Amino acid sequence: MSYSLGRRCEYGLISPSSSSASSEASLEQTTRVPPPKNEPRKSSIHEAITENLGKAVGDLSDIRIVAARYFNTIHLWLPVISETLYYERLPHTFTNPLGDWSLLSLALALVSTVPPEDTRTDLYFLLKSSISLVEAADINSLEVVQARLLVCLYEVGHGMNAAYISIAATARAAVELGITGKMEGSCDKVEARLWWGIVMVDR
């Protein structure tokens, strides 16, 4: 075929095998990722958040005081946590550190403490950064959703714009665990109460 330049178009022959082989090699190099090392990383996150809990709140007796204050006040009108299960797990907080559990304990401290004029306290920032940590490590559990909801409650109660984003993330985290308004069972189930707590705070 000729074009206006008066030259004939010529195409060199490319070996299909060499072309596909080089493409596959290039694709393999691009998509190859190191093997997951989630467990050691998750373990360090569990320990880090639990250590922060000790620094921010204190030892077991301090955490117990915070929990009692929470269950005697906020829990009465927003019963989204099992008081019995919480106190059963409490003694193992530091001997068997779990990031999601420590996150929940930090959230109890946040919502049951009257903040200073600047509501964005060190504890608030610690909780927000800890939520980002467990999210990045793909740690999601009932305790994580409960902690997220309490942080949302804090943000709503203090008129913080962050609540708009936080409540959406909380609802999605709940749905991932199968916690929705279509759950079967009575409102005696913690999961069912948690979902309606999310709906209430969202409204």
C-alpha positions in Angstrom: 0.0 0.0 0.0 1.4 3.4 -1.0 0.8 6.8 0.7 1.3 10.4 -0.4 5.0 10.2 0.4 5.5 7.7 -2.3 6.9 5.1 0.0 5.7 1.6 0.6 4.8 0.6 4.1 6.8 -2.3 5.3 6.5 -4.1 8.6 9.2 -6.3 10.1 8.3 -9.8 11.3 8.0 -10.3 15.0 8.3 -13.7 16.5 4.9 -14.4 18.2 6.6 -16.6 20.8 9.2 -14.1 21.8 6.6 -11.3 21.9 4.2 -13.2 24.1 7.0 -14.5 26.3 8.4 -11.0 26.9 4.9 -9.6 27.5 4.1 -12.4 30.0 7.5 -11.8 31.8 6.8 -8.1 32.0 3.2 -8.7 33.3 4.6 -11.2 35.9 7.1 -8.6 37.1 4.4 -6.0 37.3 1.9 -8.1 39.2 4.2 -10.1 41.4 3.8 -9.2 45.0 5.6 -10.4 48.1 3.9 -13.2 50.1 1.5 -11.8 52.8 2.9 -11.3 56.2 -0.3 -10.3 57.9 0.0 -12.3 61.1 3.2 -10.7 62.5 2.0 -7.3 61.4 -1.4 -7.8 63.0 0.2 -9.0 66.1 2.3 -5.8 66.3 -0.9 -3.7 65.8 -2.7 -5.5 68.6 0.3 -4.8 70.9 0.6 -1.2 69.8 -3.0 -0.3 70.4 -3.1 -2.1 73.7 0.1 -0.3 74.8 -1.6 3.0 73.8 -4.6 2.0 75.9 -2.3 1.6 78.9 -0.7 5.0 78.4 -4.0 6.9 77.7 -6.2 5.3 80.3 -4.1 3.3 82.8 -4.0 -0.1 84.3 -6.9 -2.6 84.7 -8.4 -0.7 87.7 -8.4 2.5 85.7 -10.1 0.8 82.7 -12.6 -0.7 85.1 -13.5 2.7 86.4 -14.0 4.0 82.9 -16.2 1.0 82.0 -18.3 1.5 85.1 -18.9 5.1 84.2 -19.9 4.2 80.7 -22.2 1.4 81.6 -23.9 3.5 84.3 -24.6 6.4 81.9 -24.4 6.1 78.1 -25.1 2.4 78.0 -28.5 3.0 79.6 -29.9 4.6 76.4 -27.5 3.1 73.8 -27.0 -0.6 74.9 -24.8 -1.7 72.0 -22.2 -3.5 74.1 -22.7 -6.6 76.3 -21.7 -5.5 79.8 -21.3 -9.1 80.9 -18.9 -10.1 78.0 -16.9 -6.9 78.4 -16.2 -7.5 82.1 -15.4 -11.2 81.3 -12.7 -10.1 78.8 -11.3 -7.2 80.8 -8.8 -9.2 83.0 -7.1 -10.4 79.8 -6.6 -7.0 78.3 -2.8 -6.8 78.8 -2.0 -10.6 79.0 -3.6 -11.4 75.7 -3.6 -8.0 73.8 -6.2 -7.6 71.1 -6.3 -4.4 69.1 -10.0 -4.4 68.5 -10.7 -5.0 72.2 -8.3 -2.2 73.2 -9.9 0.0 70.6 -13.3 -0.5 72.2 -11.9 0.3 75.7 -10.4 3.5 74.3 -13.8 4.4 72.8 -15.5 3.9 76.2 -13.0 6.3 77.7 -13.6 8.9 75.0 -17.4 9.0 75.2 -17.6 8.8 79.0 -15.2 11.7 79.7 -16.1 15.4 79.5 -13.7 16.9 77.0 -12.1 20.4 77.3 -13.2 23.2 75.1 -11.2 21.7 72.2 -13.0 18.4 71.6 -10.3 17.2 69.3 -8.3 15.8 72.2 -5.2 13.6 72.2 -7.5 10.6 73.0 -9.7 11.4 70.0 -6.7 11.5 67.6 -5.4 8.3 69.1 -8.7 6.6 68.5 -9.0 7.9 64.9 -5.4 6.8 64.1 -6.0 3.4 65.7 -9.1 2.9 63.6 -7.0 3.6 60.5 -4.5 1.0 61.7 -7.0 -1.8 62.2 -8.7 -0.9 58.9 -5.3 -1.1 57.0 -4.6 -4.5 58.7 -8.0 -5.8 57.6 -9.1 -6.3 61.2 -12.8 -6.0 61.5 -14.9 -7.4 64.3 -17.9 -6.7 66.5 -15.7 -4.7 68.9 -14.3 -2.6 66.0 -17.8 -1.7 64.9 -18.8 -0.9 68.4 -15.8 1.4 68.9 -16.5 3.1 65.5 -20.0 3.8 66.6 -19.0 5.3 69.9 -16.5 7.6 68.1 -19.4 8.6 65.8 -21.5 9.3 68.8 -18.8 11.6 70.2 -18.5 13.4 66.9 -22.2 13.9 66.5 -22.5 15.1 70.2 -19.9 17.7 69.6 -21.0 18.9 66.2 -17.9 17.6 64.3 -18.2 17.3 60.5 -16.2 14.1 60.6 -19.3 12.3 61.9 -20.7 12.4 58.3 -17.9 10.2 57.0 -17.5 8.1 60.2 -21.1 6.9 60.3 -20.9 5.7 56.7 -17.7 3.7 57.4 -19.3 2.3 60.6 -22.4 1.1 58.7 -20.2 -0.6 56.0 -18.0 -2.3 58.6 -21.2 -3.6 60.2 -22.6 -4.9 56.9 -19.3 -6.7 56.2 -19.9 -8.7 59.4 -23.5 -9.5 58.4 -24.9 -7.0 60.9 -27.9 -5.3 59.2 -31.5 -4.4 59.8 -32.6 -7.7 58.3 -31.0 -9.8 61.0 -33.3 -12.4 62.5 -33.8 -12.5 66.2 -35.0 -10.2 69.0 -33.5 -6.9 70.1 -31.9 -8.9 72.9 -29.0 -9.7 70.5 -26.1 -7.3 70.8 -25.7 -7.3 67.0 -29.3 -6.3 66.5 -29.0 -3.5 69.0 -25.7 -2.4 67.5 -27.4 -2.0 64.1 -30.2 0.1 65.4 -27.7 2.1 67.4 -26.0 2.9 64.0 -29.4 3.9 62.6 -30.1 6.1 65.6 -26.8 7.9 65.4 -27.1 8.3 61.7 -30.5 10.0 62.0 
